[in-house]
Amino acid sequence: QVQLVESGGGLVQPGGSLRLSCAASGSMFSIIAMGWYRQAPGKERELVARINNGGTTTYADSVKGRFTISRDNAKNTVYLQMITLKPEDTAVYYCNLDNFDGSKRNTYWGQGTQVTVSS
């Protein structure tokens, strides 16, 4: 089992910045990728950014150029630096980890952290 603990959410004005962190603990096995998803009220959960074990990153078009995902492998922690935040970025942000335990692929989710962009 893997536990994911997110931190760094909060209230920020449009144009502001936030940095989210997600620390993973437990039986890591072979990590395939870690990432961030978000879910706004009344909408489906969507991918924000993802980084695989080789360091390749993927971003949603809506956040390209404004969000940066990074990972500290030694700490099993993934970060999401968000700048130039917009009201439409308001959502609950969830950390995600995919690993392979030798027999199957597993997906884990954090509890979510609220990001609110409002003046």
C-alpha positions as a Markdown table, in Angstrom:
| # | Residue | x | y | z |
|---|---|---|---|---|
| 1 | Gln | 0.0 | 0.0 | 0.0 |
| 2 | Val | 1.0 | 3.6 | -0.7 |
| 3 | Gln | -0.1 | 6.6 | 1.2 |
| 4 | Leu | -0.1 | 10.1 | -0.4 |
| 5 | Val | -0.2 | 13.3 | 1.6 |
| 6 | Glu | -0.8 | 16.6 | -0.2 |
| 7 | Ser | -0.1 | 20.0 | 1.1 |
| 8 | Gly | 0.1 | 23.6 | -0.1 |
| 9 | Gly | -3.4 | 24.4 | -1.2 |
| 10 | Gly | -5.2 | 27.6 | -0.2 |
| 11 | Leu | -6.8 | 30.8 | -1.3 |
| 12 | Val | -4.9 | 33.0 | -3.8 |
| 13 | Gln | -5.7 | 36.0 | -5.9 |
| 14 | Pro | -5.8 | 35.8 | -9.7 |
| 15 | Gly | -2.3 | 36.1 | -11.0 |
| 16 | Gly | -0.8 | 34.7 | -7.8 |
| 17 | Ser | 1.2 | 31.5 | -7.2 |
| 18 | Leu | 1.0 | 28.4 | -5.2 |
| 19 | Arg | 3.2 | 25.3 | -4.8 |
| 20 | Leu | 1.6 | 21.9 | -4.0 |
| 21 | Ser | 3.5 | 19.1 | -2.5 |
| 22 | Cys | 2.7 | 15.4 | -2.4 |
| 23 | Ala | 4.8 | 13.0 | -0.2 |
| 24 | Ala | 4.4 | 9.3 | -0.9 |
| 25 | Ser | 5.1 | 6.6 | 1.7 |
| 26 | Gly | 4.7 | 2.9 | 2.1 |
| 27 | Ser | 5.5 | 0.1 | -0.4 |
| 28 | Met | 6.7 | 2.0 | -3.5 |
| 29 | Phe | 7.8 | -1.0 | -5.5 |
| 30 | Ser | 8.4 | 0.3 | -9.1 |
| 31 | Ile | 6.9 | 3.7 | -9.6 |
| 32 | Ile | 5.6 | 4.3 | -13.1 |
| 33 | Ala | 4.5 | 7.9 | -12.7 |
| 34 | Met | 3.3 | 10.5 | -10.3 |
| 35 | Gly | 1.0 | 13.3 | -11.2 |
| 36 | Trp | -1.7 | 15.8 | -10.3 |
| 37 | Tyr | -5.3 | 15.8 | -11.2 |
| 38 | Arg | -8.0 | 18.3 | -10.3 |
| 39 | Gln | -11.8 | 18.3 | -10.0 |
| 40 | Ala | -13.9 | 21.4 | -10.0 |
| 41 | Pro | -17.5 | 21.4 | -8.8 |
| 42 | Gly | -19.8 | 19.8 | -11.3 |
| 43 | Lys | -17.0 | 18.6 | -13.5 |
| 44 | Glu | -15.1 | 15.4 | -14.0 |
| 45 | Arg | -11.6 | 14.9 | -12.6 |
| 46 | Glu | -9.0 | 15.9 | -15.2 |
| 47 | Leu | -5.3 | 15.5 | -15.6 |
| 48 | Val | -3.2 | 18.6 | -14.8 |
| 49 | Ala | 0.3 | 17.3 | -15.0 |
| 50 | Arg | 2.2 | 14.0 | -14.8 |
| 51 | Ile | 5.8 | 13.0 | -14.6 |
| 52 | Asn | 7.0 | 9.4 | -15.4 |
| 53 | Asn | 9.9 | 7.5 | -13.9 |
| 54 | Gly | 12.2 | 8.7 | -16.8 |
| 55 | Gly | 11.4 | 12.4 | -16.1 |
| 56 | Thr | 9.1 | 12.9 | -19.0 |
| 57 | Thr | 6.3 | 15.4 | -18.3 |
| 58 | Thr | 2.8 | 15.8 | -19.6 |
| 59 | Tyr | 0.6 | 18.8 | -19.1 |
| 60 | Ala | -3.0 | 19.7 | -19.8 |
| 61 | Asp | -3.2 | 22.4 | -22.5 |
| 62 | Ser | -4.9 | 24.8 | -20.1 |
| 63 | Val | -1.9 | 24.9 | -17.7 |
| 64 | Lys | 1.1 | 24.7 | -20.2 |
| 65 | Gly | 3.5 | 27.5 | -19.5 |
| 66 | Arg | 2.0 | 28.3 | -16.1 |
| 67 | Phe | 2.4 | 25.0 | -14.1 |
| 68 | Thr | 5.5 | 23.0 | -13.6 |
| 69 | Ile | 5.7 | 19.5 | -12.2 |
| 70 | Ser | 8.8 | 18.2 | -10.6 |
| 71 | Arg | 9.8 | 15.2 | -8.5 |
| 72 | Asp | 12.4 | 14.5 | -5.8 |
| 73 | Asn | 13.0 | 10.7 | -6.2 |
| 74 | Ala | 15.0 | 10.5 | -2.9 |
| 75 | Lys | 12.0 | 11.9 | -1.0 |
| 76 | Asn | 9.3 | 10.2 | -3.1 |
| 77 | Thr | 7.7 | 13.6 | -3.4 |
| 78 | Val | 6.2 | 15.4 | -6.3 |
| 79 | Tyr | 5.6 | 19.1 | -6.6 |
| 80 | Leu | 3.3 | 21.3 | -8.7 |
| 81 | Gln | 4.5 | 24.9 | -9.0 |
| 82 | Met | 1.6 | 27.0 | -10.2 |
| 83 | Ile | 1.9 | 30.6 | -11.4 |
| 84 | Thr | -0.3 | 33.1 | -13.0 |
| 85 | Leu | -3.3 | 31.4 | -11.5 |
| 86 | Lys | -6.8 | 32.0 | -12.9 |
| 87 | Pro | -10.2 | 31.6 | -11.3 |
| 88 | Glu | -10.8 | 28.6 | -13.6 |
| 89 | Asp | -7.9 | 26.8 | -11.8 |
| 90 | Thr | -10.1 | 26.6 | -8.7 |
| 91 | Ala | -10.6 | 23.0 | -7.9 |
| 92 | Val | -9.6 | 20.2 | -5.5 |
| 93 | Tyr | -6.2 | 19.0 | -6.6 |
| 94 | Tyr | -5.4 | 15.3 | -6.1 |
| 95 | Cys | -2.0 | 13.6 | -6.1 |
| 96 | Asn | -1.8 | 10.4 | -8.1 |
| 97 | Leu | 0.8 | 7.6 | -8.1 |
| 98 | Asp | 1.0 | 4.6 | -10.4 |
| 99 | Asn | 3.3 | 1.7 | -9.6 |
| 100 | Phe | 4.0 | -1.9 | -10.6 |
| 101 | Asp | 4.2 | -4.4 | -7.7 |
| 102 | Gly | 5.6 | -7.2 | -9.7 |
| 103 | Ser | 2.3 | -8.7 | -10.7 |
| 104 | Lys | 0.0 | -5.8 | -11.5 |
| 105 | Arg | -0.3 | -2.0 | -11.9 |
| 106 | Asn | -1.7 | -0.1 | -9.0 |
| 107 | Thr | -3.1 | 3.4 | -8.8 |
| 108 | Tyr | -3.2 | 5.5 | -5.6 |
| 109 | Trp | -4.8 | 8.8 | -4.8 |
| 110 | Gly | -4.3 | 11.4 | -2.1 |
| 111 | Gln | -7.1 | 13.0 | -0.1 |
| 112 | Gly | -7.1 | 16.2 | -2.2 |
| 113 | Thr | -6.2 | 19.8 | -1.4 |
| 114 | Gln | -8.4 | 22.8 | -2.2 |
| 115 | Val | -7.1 | 25.5 | -4.5 |
| 116 | Thr | -9.2 | 28.6 | -4.7 |
| 117 | Val | -8.4 | 31.5 | -7.0 |
| 118 | Ser | -10.5 | 34.5 | -6.2 |
| 119 | Ser | -10.2 | 38.2 | -5.5 |
